[in-house]
Amino acid sequence: MLETLKFRRQKLGGNIKDNSLLIIFSGEAPVRSGDQFYDYTPHRNFYYLTNLDQPKMAYVLRKYNGVMEEYLFIEQVTELEEKWTGKRLSKEEATKKSGIKNVLPIDELRTVLGRWLLNDNFENAYFDFERGSYQHADTVQVLFAKELKRQYPFLHVQNIYHDITALRLIKSEDEITNMRTAIEKTRLGIEALMRNSKPGMYEYQLEAHYDFVIKTEGVKHTSFHTIAAAGANATVLHYDKSTSLCQDGDLILFDLGCEWNYYCSDISRTFPINGKFSDRQREVYEAVLEAQMEIINNVRPGLSMQDLNEFARKRLAEACQKVGLIEKEEDVEKYYYHKIGHYLGLDTHDVGGRGGILQPGMVITIEPGLYIAEEGIGIRIEDDILVTKDGHENLSKDIIKSVDDIENFMKK
């Protein structure tokens, strides 16, 4: 692992100009209410480069006259504070986990940077300016960059985000192993859902069986807020209430996942609350499943995500025609109104956007669905697919999804 981390940081250092600083923070948990905080989760690019997952840290790469030096700034607190809020990493522990030998207190970050900027001829400062949208609040990276620019206006502030994400797109064997584990834990949770499903339960009651199993298996966090959508609720793409009663004869759509060492799974399965598909439910479900399997079989290196989306749209239009929903292909958007998938990794909607060309080592989701509001039927089937040099591997192939397999499993 240390060699992998070293490779990532050296690769990144090769992308920045000489006489430059690279500064990336681990982040902090925001205030929820009063003196309560949201759960902390590390800034993913910081974790990717350091293997460290504690707040109030900074990674600094100093590149000067062609020589690169790495520094880690970590939080250090008093023994009394540790009695209240827990142990912090020691310098030795931080070095052991990250491979970075120069470790200093985070309180000294500004002093050290100030000394370097006054005594040496640094010209650039690189930060990770990840931003989900224009409206998002400024991150700690943005705030610190503004502060540094104000104090040292001669610095050229640069964005390193896209260089890091280009590295993250291709997964190492360790990363894929973590994702396999997350998917296996998810499989166990999904089987618990099917095993305990019955009419008269609320969506959140059934969802609790998933949470119990994955936590029993050592999972700390889900990948995202679970979607548990019964009946017509499943026709709302990002339904998030989980408060409705599951009626006899309903299908329920689950979109869920979990993290293992911060690597995500993202799976969707749809099954009947009472364990038996109606004739119409079976017809629509098998049309979606047939389309999904054909789309997965089309995944290979060199294919663009745009090409995959166009193929999926055409295949879902054929599915709609097959079950009597539409006559013209262009009308498919009434029943299928999202993209076929996204990259998966340290984030559920991982770095890489919606475009790009598939390469070996990438992991994507394939998640076709049909949402028939007038019939109260919403079906989505999602698997996690590794792109290989010869084609692809379905990492979640062991999570059952055929009508017969689902019915036989639930009958038991």
VEXFI-760588 format. One record per residue (C-alpha): residue in three letters; residue number from 1; x, y, z. Coordinates in nm, 4 decimals, padded with zeros to 6 digits, always signed. Example, Ala and Ser with C-alpha at 12.3 -4.5 7.8 and 13.67 -1.06 7.14 Angstrom:
{pt "Ala" 1 {+01.2300 -00.4500 +00.7800}}
{pt "Ser" 2 {+01.3670 -00.1060 +00.7140}}
//
This chain:
{pt "Met" 1 {+00.0000 +00.0000 +00.0000}}
{pt "Leu" 2 {+00.2805 +00.2435 +00.0842}}
{pt "Glu" 3 {+00.4349 +00.1923 -00.2592}}
{pt "Thr" 4 {+00.0984 +00.2670 -00.4201}}
{pt "Leu" 5 {+00.0626 +00.5864 -00.2161}}
{pt "Lys" 6 {+00.4171 +00.6919 -00.3052}}
{pt "Phe" 7 {+00.3473 +00.6317 -00.6758}}
{pt "Arg" 8 {+00.0301 +00.8427 -00.6639}}
{pt "Arg" 9 {+00.2041 +01.1353 -00.4934}}
{pt "Gln" 10 {+00.5085 +01.1222 -00.7223}}
{pt "Lys" 11 {+00.2816 +01.1086 -01.0265}}
{pt "Leu" 12 {+00.0942 +01.4118 -00.8987}}
{pt "Gly" 13 {+00.4172 +01.5950 -00.8167}}
{pt "Gly" 14 {+00.5305 +01.5441 -01.1740}}
{pt "Asn" 15 {+00.2231 +01.7359 -01.2910}}
{pt "Ile" 16 {+00.2932 +02.0554 -01.0967}}
{pt "Lys" 17 {+00.5373 +02.3253 -01.1984}}
{pt "Asp" 18 {+00.8741 +02.3745 -01.0340}}
{pt "Asn" 19 {+00.8918 +02.6193 -00.7420}}
{pt "Ser" 20 {+00.5394 +02.5292 -00.6324}}
{pt "Leu" 21 {+00.3474 +02.4151 -00.3265}}
{pt "Leu" 22 {+00.0623 +02.1623 -00.3258}}
{pt "Ile" 23 {-00.1708 +02.1830 -00.0234}}
{pt "Ile" 24 {-00.4619 +01.9456 +00.0439}}
{pt "Phe" 25 {-00.6691 +01.9287 +00.3636}}
{pt "Ser" 26 {-00.8444 +01.6311 +00.5242}}
{pt "Gly" 27 {-01.1479 +01.8406 +00.6169}}
{pt "Glu" 28 {-01.3623 +01.8733 +00.9277}}
{pt "Ala" 29 {-01.7163 +01.7722 +01.0224}}
{pt "Pro" 30 {-01.9607 +02.0661 +00.9951}}
{pt "Val" 31 {-02.1843 +02.1710 +01.2833}}
{pt "Arg" 32 {-02.5238 +02.0007 +01.2783}}
{pt "Ser" 33 {-02.6987 +02.1862 +01.5611}}
{pt "Gly" 34 {-02.5909 +02.3376 +01.8902}}
{pt "Asp" 35 {-02.2758 +02.1550 +01.9968}}
{pt "Gln" 36 {-02.3496 +01.8539 +01.7734}}
{pt "Phe" 37 {-02.1490 +01.7774 +01.4594}}
{pt "Tyr" 38 {-02.2241 +01.5691 +01.1527}}
{pt "Asp" 39 {-02.0234 +01.2484 +01.1221}}
{pt "Tyr" 40 {-01.6758 +01.3167 +00.9904}}
{pt "Thr" 41 {-01.5656 +01.1598 +00.6648}}
{pt "Pro" 42 {-01.2275 +01.2343 +00.5098}}
{pt "His" 43 {-01.1840 +01.4446 +00.2005}}
{pt "Arg" 44 {-01.1555 +01.1692 -00.0562}}
{pt "Asn" 45 {-00.8571 +01.3078 -00.2475}}
{pt "Phe" 46 {-00.6643 +01.3590 +00.0776}}
{pt "Tyr" 47 {-00.7397 +00.9994 +00.1778}}
{pt "Tyr" 48 {-00.6446 +00.8724 -00.1691}}
{pt "Leu" 49 {-00.2995 +01.0281 -00.1345}}
{pt "Thr" 50 {-00.2280 +00.9571 +00.2343}}
{pt "Asn" 51 {-00.4407 +00.6645 +00.3605}}
{pt "Leu" 52 {-00.5294 +00.8868 +00.6582}}
{pt "Asp" 53 {-00.8855 +00.9493 +00.7713}}
{pt "Gln" 54 {-00.8726 +01.1927 +01.0623}}
{pt "Pro" 55 {-00.9841 +01.5585 +01.0584}}
{pt "Lys" 56 {-00.7695 +01.8708 +01.0827}}
{pt "Met" 57 {-00.4768 +01.7435 +00.8767}}
{pt "Ala" 58 {-00.2975 +01.8802 +00.5722}}
{pt "Tyr" 59 {-00.0705 +01.7241 +00.3116}}
{pt "Val" 60 {+00.1892 +01.9587 +00.1619}}
{pt "Leu" 61 {+00.4147 +01.8811 -00.1319}}
{pt "Arg" 62 {+00.7020 +02.1244 -00.1740}}
{pt "Lys" 63 {+00.8644 +02.1240 -00.5190}}
{pt "Tyr" 64 {+01.1643 +02.3566 -00.5322}}
{pt "Asn" 65 {+01.4533 +02.3601 -00.7796}}
{pt "Gly" 66 {+01.3429 +02.0202 -00.9065}}
{pt "Val" 67 {+01.3443 +01.8568 -00.5623}}
{pt "Met" 68 {+01.0189 +01.7283 -00.4106}}
{pt "Glu" 69 {+00.9651 +01.7085 -00.0332}}
{pt "Glu" 70 {+00.6519 +01.5878 +00.1439}}
{pt "Tyr" 71 {+00.5097 +01.7122 +00.4706}}
{pt "Leu" 72 {+00.2150 +01.6048 +00.6804}}
{pt "Phe" 73 {+00.0573 +01.8418 +00.9325}}
{pt "Ile" 74 {-00.1565 +01.6650 +01.1941}}
{pt "Glu" 75 {-00.3717 +01.7621 +01.4899}}
{pt "Gln" 76 {-00.2119 +01.7349 +01.8325}}
{pt "Val" 77 {-00.4135 +01.7884 +02.1498}}
{pt "Thr" 78 {-00.3644 +01.7685 +02.5248}}
{pt "Glu" 79 {-00.4086 +01.4502 +02.7274}}
{pt "Leu" 80 {-00.7198 +01.6026 +02.8845}}
{pt "Glu" 81 {-00.8819 +01.6654 +02.5474}}
{pt "Glu" 82 {-00.8032 +01.3092 +02.4391}}
{pt "Lys" 83 {-00.9955 +01.1888 +02.7464}}
{pt "Trp" 84 {-01.2985 +01.3715 +02.6112}}
{pt "Thr" 85 {-01.2716 +01.3149 +02.2365}}
{pt "Gly" 86 {-01.0369 +01.0182 +02.1856}}
{pt "Lys" 87 {-00.6801 +00.9493 +02.0816}}
{pt "Arg" 88 {-00.5198 +01.1247 +01.7861}}
{pt "Leu" 89 {-00.2601 +00.9763 +01.5544}}
{pt "Ser" 90 {+00.0957 +01.0149 +01.6751}}
{pt "Lys" 91 {+00.3657 +01.1309 +01.4351}}
{pt "Glu" 92 {+00.4980 +00.7761 +01.4183}}
{pt "Glu" 93 {+00.1539 +00.6304 +01.3418}}
{pt "Ala" 94 {+00.0912 +00.8907 +01.0721}}
{pt "Thr" 95 {+00.4219 +00.8046 +00.9047}}
{pt "Lys" 96 {+00.3544 +00.4314 +00.9262}}
{pt "Lys" 97 {+00.0142 +00.4653 +00.7554}}
{pt "Ser" 98 {+00.1117 +00.7232 +00.4936}}
{pt "Gly" 99 {+00.4831 +00.6754 +00.4296}}
{pt "Ile" 100 {+00.5404 +01.0499 +00.4841}}
{pt "Lys" 101 {+00.8360 +01.1087 +00.7137}}
{pt "Asn" 102 {+00.8122 +01.4841 +00.7766}}
{pt "Val" 103 {+00.5267 +01.5216 +01.0259}}
{pt "Leu" 104 {+00.4496 +01.8499 +01.2050}}
{pt "Pro" 105 {+00.1619 +01.9896 +01.4151}}
{pt "Ile" 106 {-00.1211 +02.1445 +01.2120}}
{pt "Asp" 107 {-00.0908 +02.4572 +01.4276}}
{pt "Glu" 108 {+00.2467 +02.5229 +01.2623}}
{pt "Leu" 109 {+00.1166 +02.5098 +00.9040}}
{pt "Arg" 110 {+00.0863 +02.8871 +00.8530}}
{pt "Thr" 111 {+00.4219 +02.9547 +01.0198}}
{pt "Val" 112 {+00.6036 +02.7002 +00.8031}}
{pt "Leu" 113 {+00.4370 +02.8189 +00.4824}}
{pt "Gly" 114 {+00.5168 +03.1787 +00.5716}}
{pt "Arg" 115 {+00.8837 +03.0976 +00.6220}}
{pt "Trp" 116 {+00.9056 +02.9181 +00.2886}}
{pt "Leu" 117 {+00.7244 +03.1930 +00.1001}}
{pt "Leu" 118 {+00.9417 +03.4678 +00.2482}}
{pt "Asn" 119 {+01.2769 +03.2934 +00.2034}}
{pt "Asp" 120 {+01.2304 +03.0965 -00.1193}}
{pt "Asn" 121 {+01.1143 +03.1893 -00.4672}}
{pt "Phe" 122 {+00.7842 +02.9984 -00.4800}}
{pt "Glu" 123 {+00.5586 +03.1013 -00.7656}}
{pt "Asn" 124 {+00.2553 +02.8689 -00.7521}}
{pt "Ala" 125 {+00.0225 +02.7161 -00.4942}}
{pt "Tyr" 126 {-00.1936 +02.4196 -00.5983}}
{pt "Phe" 127 {-00.5200 +02.3301 -00.4243}}
{pt "Asp" 128 {-00.7999 +02.0801 -00.4775}}
{pt "Phe" 129 {-01.0892 +02.3001 -00.5882}}
{pt "Glu" 130 {-01.3532 +02.0282 -00.6146}}
{pt "Arg" 131 {-01.6972 +02.1875 -00.6396}}
{pt "Gly" 132 {-02.0259 +02.0119 -00.7048}}
{pt "Ser" 133 {-02.2013 +02.3232 -00.8323}}
{pt "Tyr" 134 {-02.1695 +02.7022 -00.8424}}
{pt "Gln" 135 {-02.4007 +02.7324 -00.5412}}
{pt "His" 136 {-02.1973 +02.5084 -00.3088}}
{pt "Ala" 137 {-02.0374 +02.6764 -00.0088}}
{pt "Asp" 138 {-01.6632 +02.7421 -00.0143}}
{pt "Thr" 139 {-01.4594 +02.4450 +00.1068}}
{pt "Val" 140 {-01.1668 +02.4653 +00.3477}}
{pt "Gln" 141 {-00.9434 +02.4421 +00.0378}}
{pt "Val" 142 {-01.1021 +02.7508 -00.1191}}
{pt "Leu" 143 {-01.1001 +02.9501 +00.2046}}
{pt "Phe" 144 {-00.7332 +02.8759 +00.2715}}
{pt "Ala" 145 {-00.6373 +02.9557 -00.0885}}
{pt "Lys" 146 {-00.8084 +03.2949 -00.0593}}
{pt "Glu" 147 {-00.6261 +03.3613 +00.2673}}
{pt "Leu" 148 {-00.2876 +03.2636 +00.1207}}
{pt "Lys" 149 {-00.3450 +03.4738 -00.1907}}
{pt "Arg" 150 {-00.4350 +03.7740 +00.0233}}
{pt "Gln" 151 {-00.1165 +03.7373 +00.2298}}
{pt "Tyr" 152 {+00.1085 +03.6574 -00.0676}}
{pt "Pro" 153 {-00.0470 +03.8176 -00.3778}}
{pt "Phe" 154 {+00.2478 +03.7188 -00.6006}}
{pt "Leu" 155 {+00.1392 +03.3520 -00.5813}}
{pt "His" 156 {-00.0382 +03.1990 -00.8785}}
{pt "Val" 157 {-00.3171 +02.9792 -00.7390}}
{pt "Gln" 158 {-00.3734 +02.6625 -00.9444}}
{pt "Asn" 159 {-00.6288 +02.3799 -00.9389}}
{pt "Ile" 160 {-00.4933 +02.0238 -00.9006}}
{pt "Tyr" 161 {-00.8369 +01.8564 -00.8809}}
{pt "His" 162 {-00.8478 +01.7192 -01.2364}}
{pt "Asp" 163 {-00.4974 +01.5730 -01.2093}}
{pt "Ile" 164 {-00.6005 +01.3764 -00.8991}}
{pt "Thr" 165 {-00.9263 +01.2573 -01.0525}}
{pt "Ala" 166 {-00.7417 +01.1304 -01.3610}}
{pt "Leu" 167 {-00.5440 +00.9042 -01.1250}}
{pt "Arg" 168 {-00.8545 +00.7942 -00.9349}}
{pt "Leu" 169 {-01.0378 +00.6792 -01.2485}}
{pt "Ile" 170 {-00.8168 +00.3713 -01.2841}}
{pt "Lys" 171 {-00.8518 +00.1430 -00.9818}}
{pt "Ser" 172 {-00.5650 -00.0558 -00.8298}}
{pt "Glu" 173 {-00.6058 -00.4176 -00.7182}}
{pt "Asp" 174 {-00.6370 -00.2982 -00.3558}}
{pt "Glu" 175 {-00.9175 -00.0614 -00.4520}}
{pt "Ile" 176 {-01.1035 -00.3307 -00.6447}}
{pt "Thr" 177 {-01.0649 -00.5702 -00.3498}}
{pt "Asn" 178 {-01.2262 -00.3115 -00.1200}}
{pt "Met" 179 {-01.5129 -00.2695 -00.3642}}
{pt "Arg" 180 {-01.5624 -00.6448 -00.3911}}
{pt "Thr" 181 {-01.5926 -00.6574 -00.0114}}
{pt "Ala" 182 {-01.8438 -00.3700 -00.0066}}
{pt "Ile" 183 {-02.0499 -00.5496 -00.2730}}
{pt "Glu" 184 {-02.0423 -00.8776 -00.0795}}
{pt "Lys" 185 {-02.1672 -00.7027 +00.2370}}
{pt "Thr" 186 {-02.4402 -00.5435 +00.0260}}
{pt "Arg" 187 {-02.5419 -00.8860 -00.1076}}
{pt "Leu" 188 {-02.5943 -01.0127 +00.2469}}
{pt "Gly" 189 {-02.8042 -00.7083 +00.3293}}
{pt "Ile" 190 {-03.0207 -00.7468 +00.0188}}
{pt "Glu" 191 {-03.0860 -01.1109 +00.0981}}
{pt "Ala" 192 {-03.2003 -01.0005 +00.4449}}
{pt "Leu" 193 {-03.4464 -00.7628 +00.2780}}
{pt "Met" 194 {-03.5929 -01.0392 +00.0639}}
{pt "Arg" 195 {-03.5992 -01.2832 +00.3540}}
{pt "Asn" 196 {-03.7923 -01.0469 +00.5839}}
{pt "Ser" 197 {-04.0243 -00.8799 +00.3322}}
{pt "Lys" 198 {-04.4002 -00.9059 +00.3884}}
{pt "Pro" 199 {-04.7073 -00.6895 +00.3282}}
{pt "Gly" 200 {-04.7976 -00.4486 +00.6069}}
{pt "Met" 201 {-04.4424 -00.3337 +00.6808}}
{pt "Tyr" 202 {-04.3355 +00.0265 +00.6439}}
{pt "Glu" 203 {-04.0513 +00.0922 +00.4016}}
{pt "Tyr" 204 {-03.8236 +00.2028 +00.6850}}
{pt "Gln" 205 {-03.8971 -00.1162 +00.8803}}
{pt "Leu" 206 {-03.7816 -00.3322 +00.5914}}
{pt "Glu" 207 {-03.4815 -00.1067 +00.5335}}
{pt "Ala" 208 {-03.3774 -00.1642 +00.8963}}
{pt "His" 209 {-03.3016 -00.5292 +00.8170}}
{pt "Tyr" 210 {-03.0430 -00.4157 +00.5625}}
{pt "Asp" 211 {-02.8833 -00.1746 +00.8101}}
{pt "Phe" 212 {-02.8672 -00.4408 +01.0808}}
{pt "Val" 213 {-02.6976 -00.7004 +00.8603}}
{pt "Ile" 214 {-02.4310 -00.4731 +00.7086}}
{pt "Lys" 215 {-02.3444 -00.3278 +01.0510}}
{pt "Thr" 216 {-02.3223 -00.6771 +01.1930}}
{pt "Glu" 217 {-02.0776 -00.7443 +00.9097}}
{pt "Gly" 218 {-01.8527 -00.4573 +01.0214}}
{pt "Val" 219 {-01.9770 -00.1849 +00.7868}}
{pt "Lys" 220 {-01.9721 +00.1624 +00.9422}}
{pt "His" 221 {-02.1506 +00.3633 +00.6745}}
{pt "Thr" 222 {-02.3820 +00.3197 +00.3800}}
{pt "Ser" 223 {-02.2556 +00.4652 +00.0504}}
{pt "Phe" 224 {-02.5513 +00.7042 +00.0375}}
{pt "His" 225 {-02.8979 +00.7463 +00.1849}}
{pt "Thr" 226 {-03.0830 +00.4235 +00.1013}}
{pt "Ile" 227 {-03.3786 +00.4439 -00.1371}}
{pt "Ala" 228 {-03.6591 +00.2131 -00.0239}}
{pt "Ala" 229 {-03.9526 +00.2788 -00.2563}}
{pt "Ala" 230 {-04.2651 +00.0620 -00.2609}}
{pt "Gly" 231 {-04.5396 +00.0738 -00.5227}}
{pt "Ala" 232 {-04.5770 +00.4089 -00.6983}}
{pt "Asn" 233 {-04.2964 +00.5574 -00.4884}}
{pt "Ala" 234 {-04.0525 +00.3645 -00.7079}}
{pt "Thr" 235 {-04.1469 +00.5835 -01.0052}}
{pt "Val" 236 {-03.9823 +00.8801 -00.8278}}
{pt "Leu" 237 {-03.6152 +00.8486 -00.9157}}
{pt "His" 238 {-03.4673 +00.9810 -00.5902}}
{pt "Tyr" 239 {-03.7523 +00.9055 -00.3510}}
{pt "Asp" 240 {-03.6108 +00.9456 +00.0012}}
{pt "Lys" 241 {-03.8978 +00.9345 +00.2530}}
{pt "Ser" 242 {-03.9163 +00.5590 +00.3351}}
{pt "Thr" 243 {-04.2375 +00.6204 +00.5321}}
{pt "Ser" 244 {-04.5030 +00.4439 +00.3216}}
{pt "Leu" 245 {-04.6783 +00.1173 +00.3999}}
{pt "Cys" 246 {-04.5824 -00.1765 +00.1752}}
{pt "Gln" 247 {-04.9045 -00.3161 +00.0325}}
{pt "Asp" 248 {-04.9731 -00.6723 -00.0785}}
{pt "Gly" 249 {-04.9047 -00.6834 -00.4528}}
{pt "Asp" 250 {-04.6494 -00.3982 -00.4499}}
{pt "Leu" 251 {-04.3012 -00.4157 -00.5897}}
{pt "Ile" 252 {-04.0332 -00.2454 -00.3812}}
{pt "Leu" 253 {-03.7239 -00.0870 -00.5350}}
{pt "Phe" 254 {-03.4100 -00.0667 -00.3240}}
{pt "Asp" 255 {-03.1132 +00.1456 -00.4328}}
{pt "Leu" 256 {-02.8418 +00.0968 -00.1735}}
{pt "Gly" 257 {-02.4778 +00.0344 -00.0990}}
{pt "Cys" 258 {-02.2115 +00.0483 +00.1683}}
{pt "Glu" 259 {-01.8506 +00.1557 +00.2182}}
{pt "Trp" 260 {-01.5519 -00.0646 +00.2906}}
{pt "Asn" 261 {-01.2375 +00.1356 +00.3650}}
{pt "Tyr" 262 {-01.4333 +00.4224 +00.2060}}
{pt "Tyr" 263 {-01.4801 +00.2353 -00.1249}}
{pt "Cys" 264 {-01.8421 +00.2129 -00.2326}}
{pt "Ser" 265 {-02.0906 -00.0357 -00.3671}}
{pt "Asp" 266 {-02.4042 +00.0840 -00.5460}}
{pt "Ile" 267 {-02.6726 -00.1760 -00.6192}}
{pt "Ser" 268 {-03.0400 -00.1603 -00.7156}}
{pt "Arg" 269 {-03.2778 -00.4513 -00.6867}}
{pt "Thr" 270 {-03.6556 -00.4672 -00.7257}}
{pt "Phe" 271 {-03.8697 -00.7471 -00.5859}}
{pt "Pro" 272 {-04.2331 -00.8175 -00.4847}}
{pt "Ile" 273 {-04.3254 -00.7481 -00.1234}}
{pt "Asn" 274 {-04.5194 -01.0733 -00.1040}}
{pt "Gly" 275 {-04.2548 -01.2780 -00.2864}}
{pt "Lys" 276 {-04.4512 -01.3324 -00.6085}}
{pt "Phe" 277 {-04.4466 -01.1196 -00.9269}}
{pt "Ser" 278 {-04.7796 -01.0569 -01.0982}}
{pt "Asp" 279 {-04.7943 -01.1352 -01.4691}}
{pt "Arg" 280 {-04.7586 -00.7652 -01.5591}}
{pt "Gln" 281 {-04.4771 -00.7091 -01.3089}}
{pt "Arg" 282 {-04.2919 -01.0110 -01.4466}}
{pt "Glu" 283 {-04.3353 -00.8875 -01.8043}}
{pt "Val" 284 {-04.1917 -00.5422 -01.7308}}
{pt "Tyr" 285 {-03.9214 -00.6718 -01.4980}}
{pt "Glu" 286 {-03.7910 -00.9255 -01.7479}}
{pt "Ala" 287 {-03.7856 -00.6605 -02.0206}}
{pt "Val" 288 {-03.5650 -00.4389 -01.7991}}
{pt "Leu" 289 {-03.3431 -00.7311 -01.6988}}
{pt "Glu" 290 {-03.2951 -00.8435 -02.0591}}
{pt "Ala" 291 {-03.1967 -00.4885 -02.1524}}
{pt "Gln" 292 {-02.9562 -00.4649 -01.8603}}
{pt "Met" 293 {-02.7782 -00.7856 -01.9501}}
{pt "Glu" 294 {-02.7361 -00.6749 -02.3120}}
{pt "Ile" 295 {-02.5997 -00.3358 -02.2013}}
{pt "Ile" 296 {-02.3535 -00.5016 -01.9614}}
{pt "Asn" 297 {-02.2374 -00.7353 -02.2385}}
{pt "Asn" 298 {-02.1606 -00.4272 -02.4479}}
{pt "Val" 299 {-01.9137 -00.2827 -02.1915}}
{pt "Arg" 300 {-01.5539 -00.2913 -02.3168}}
{pt "Pro" 301 {-01.2423 -00.0728 -02.3362}}
{pt "Gly" 302 {-01.2556 +00.1980 -02.6022}}
{pt "Leu" 303 {-01.6317 +00.2473 -02.5751}}
{pt "Ser" 304 {-01.7359 +00.5970 -02.4751}}
{pt "Met" 305 {-01.9870 +00.6593 -02.1980}}
{pt "Gln" 306 {-02.1899 +00.8555 -02.4535}}
{pt "Asp" 307 {-02.2014 +00.5525 -02.6852}}
{pt "Leu" 308 {-02.3092 +00.3357 -02.3921}}
{pt "Asn" 309 {-02.5860 +00.5796 -02.3023}}
{pt "Glu" 310 {-02.7144 +00.5883 -02.6588}}
{pt "Phe" 311 {-02.7142 +00.2087 -02.6790}}
{pt "Ala" 312 {-02.9004 +00.1889 -02.3458}}
{pt "Arg" 313 {-03.1614 +00.4427 -02.4522}}
{pt "Lys" 314 {-03.2309 +00.2479 -02.7711}}
{pt "Arg" 315 {-03.2482 -00.0801 -02.5823}}
{pt "Leu" 316 {-03.4881 +00.0639 -02.3198}}
{pt "Ala" 317 {-03.7059 +00.2031 -02.5981}}
{pt "Glu" 318 {-03.7287 -00.1493 -02.7408}}
{pt "Ala" 319 {-03.8232 -00.2752 -02.3932}}
{pt "Cys" 320 {-04.1014 -00.0159 -02.3712}}
{pt "Gln" 321 {-04.2330 -00.1185 -02.7113}}
{pt "Lys" 322 {-04.2182 -00.4839 -02.6108}}
{pt "Val" 323 {-04.4432 -00.4300 -02.3078}}
{pt "Gly" 324 {-04.6823 -00.1993 -02.4919}}
{pt "Leu" 325 {-04.5879 +00.1348 -02.3386}}
{pt "Ile" 326 {-04.4844 +00.3275 -02.6509}}
{pt "Glu" 327 {-04.4986 +00.3038 -03.0283}}
{pt "Lys" 328 {-04.2240 +00.5517 -03.1256}}
{pt "Glu" 329 {-03.8671 +00.5267 -02.9919}}
{pt "Glu" 330 {-03.8497 +00.8979 -02.9029}}
{pt "Asp" 331 {-04.1308 +00.8508 -02.6483}}
{pt "Val" 332 {-03.9052 +00.6399 -02.4234}}
{pt "Glu" 333 {-03.8245 +00.9422 -02.2083}}
{pt "Lys" 334 {-04.1683 +00.9180 -02.0486}}
{pt "Tyr" 335 {-04.0598 +00.5944 -01.8800}}
{pt "Tyr" 336 {-03.6777 +00.6090 -01.8796}}
{pt "Tyr" 337 {-03.5338 +00.9497 -01.7909}}
{pt "His" 338 {-03.1808 +00.9105 -01.6569}}
{pt "Lys" 339 {-02.8361 +00.8046 -01.7750}}
{pt "Ile" 340 {-02.7355 +00.4394 -01.7761}}
{pt "Gly" 341 {-02.4698 +00.4729 -01.5063}}
{pt "His" 342 {-02.1715 +00.6496 -01.3560}}
{pt "Tyr" 343 {-01.8194 +00.5871 -01.2306}}
{pt "Leu" 344 {-01.7875 +00.4202 -00.8894}}
{pt "Gly" 345 {-01.5053 +00.4254 -00.6333}}
{pt "Leu" 346 {-01.4291 +00.6393 -00.3288}}
{pt "Asp" 347 {-01.7531 +00.8230 -00.4081}}
{pt "Thr" 348 {-02.0800 +00.6701 -00.5217}}
{pt "His" 349 {-02.0947 +00.9136 -00.8123}}
{pt "Asp" 350 {-01.7204 +00.8939 -00.8496}}
{pt "Val" 351 {-01.4868 +01.1344 -01.0255}}
{pt "Gly" 352 {-01.4881 +01.1374 -01.4029}}
{pt "Gly" 353 {-01.8215 +01.2965 -01.4856}}
{pt "Arg" 354 {-02.0534 +01.1460 -01.7447}}
{pt "Gly" 355 {-01.8187 +01.1444 -02.0426}}
{pt "Gly" 356 {-01.4896 +00.9803 -02.1250}}
{pt "Ile" 357 {-01.3662 +00.6601 -02.2843}}
{pt "Leu" 358 {-01.3773 +00.3339 -02.0905}}
{pt "Gln" 359 {-01.0368 +00.1957 -01.9918}}
{pt "Pro" 360 {-00.9290 -00.1191 -01.8050}}
{pt "Gly" 361 {-00.9454 -00.0586 -01.4306}}
{pt "Met" 362 {-01.2482 +00.1701 -01.4377}}
{pt "Val" 363 {-01.5583 +00.0674 -01.2429}}
{pt "Ile" 364 {-01.8999 +00.1854 -01.3610}}
{pt "Thr" 365 {-02.2620 +00.1133 -01.2766}}
{pt "Ile" 366 {-02.5173 -00.0166 -01.5260}}
{pt "Glu" 367 {-02.8669 +00.0691 -01.4001}}
{pt "Pro" 368 {-03.1522 +00.0671 -01.6534}}
{pt "Gly" 369 {-03.5031 +00.1257 -01.5258}}
{pt "Leu" 370 {-03.8623 +00.1744 -01.6336}}
{pt "Tyr" 371 {-04.0966 +00.3920 -01.4274}}
{pt "Ile" 372 {-04.4646 +00.3530 -01.5112}}
{pt "Ala" 373 {-04.6480 +00.6011 -01.2888}}
{pt "Glu" 374 {-04.9943 +00.5162 -01.4244}}
{pt "Glu" 375 {-04.9470 +00.1519 -01.3220}}
{pt "Gly" 376 {-04.7620 +00.2143 -00.9963}}
{pt "Ile" 377 {-04.4649 +00.0097 -01.1228}}
{pt "Gly" 378 {-04.1049 +00.1283 -01.0890}}
{pt "Ile" 379 {-03.8212 -00.1125 -01.1695}}
{pt "Arg" 380 {-03.4464 -00.0519 -01.1668}}
{pt "Ile" 381 {-03.1746 -00.3174 -01.1757}}
{pt "Glu" 382 {-02.8185 -00.2017 -01.1084}}
{pt "Asp" 383 {-02.4836 -00.3806 -01.1033}}
{pt "Asp" 384 {-02.1233 -00.2684 -01.0563}}
{pt "Ile" 385 {-01.9044 -00.3428 -01.3585}}
{pt "Leu" 386 {-01.5249 -00.3540 -01.3791}}
{pt "Val" 387 {-01.3798 -00.2733 -01.7211}}
{pt "Thr" 388 {-01.1073 -00.5263 -01.8054}}
{pt "Lys" 389 {-00.8578 -00.5478 -02.0909}}
{pt "Asp" 390 {-01.0728 -00.8180 -02.2522}}
{pt "Gly" 391 {-01.4138 -00.6646 -02.1817}}
{pt "His" 392 {-01.5707 -00.6504 -01.8371}}
{pt "Glu" 393 {-01.6454 -00.8308 -01.5111}}
{pt "Asn" 394 {-01.9734 -00.7994 -01.3230}}
{pt "Leu" 395 {-01.8521 -00.7518 -00.9645}}
{pt "Ser" 396 {-02.2057 -00.7973 -00.8290}}
{pt "Lys" 397 {-02.3013 -01.1052 -01.0308}}
{pt "Asp" 398 {-02.3685 -01.3048 -00.7122}}
{pt "Ile" 399 {-02.6599 -01.0795 -00.6108}}
{pt "Ile" 400 {-02.9633 -01.2607 -00.7503}}
{pt "Lys" 401 {-03.1877 -01.0767 -00.9960}}
{pt "Ser" 402 {-03.3817 -01.3172 -01.2178}}
{pt "Val" 403 {-03.7547 -01.3565 -01.1492}}
{pt "Asp" 404 {-03.7215 -01.7269 -01.0749}}
{pt "Asp" 405 {-03.4221 -01.6812 -00.8429}}
{pt "Ile" 406 {-03.5971 -01.4042 -00.6501}}
{pt "Glu" 407 {-03.9229 -01.5957 -00.6127}}
{pt "Asn" 408 {-03.7484 -01.9181 -00.5128}}
{pt "Phe" 409 {-03.5324 -01.7367 -00.2574}}
{pt "Met" 410 {-03.8283 -01.5532 -00.1029}}
{pt "Lys" 411 {-04.0376 -01.8729 -00.0960}}
{pt "Lys" 412 {-03.7850 -02.0284 +00.1381}}
//
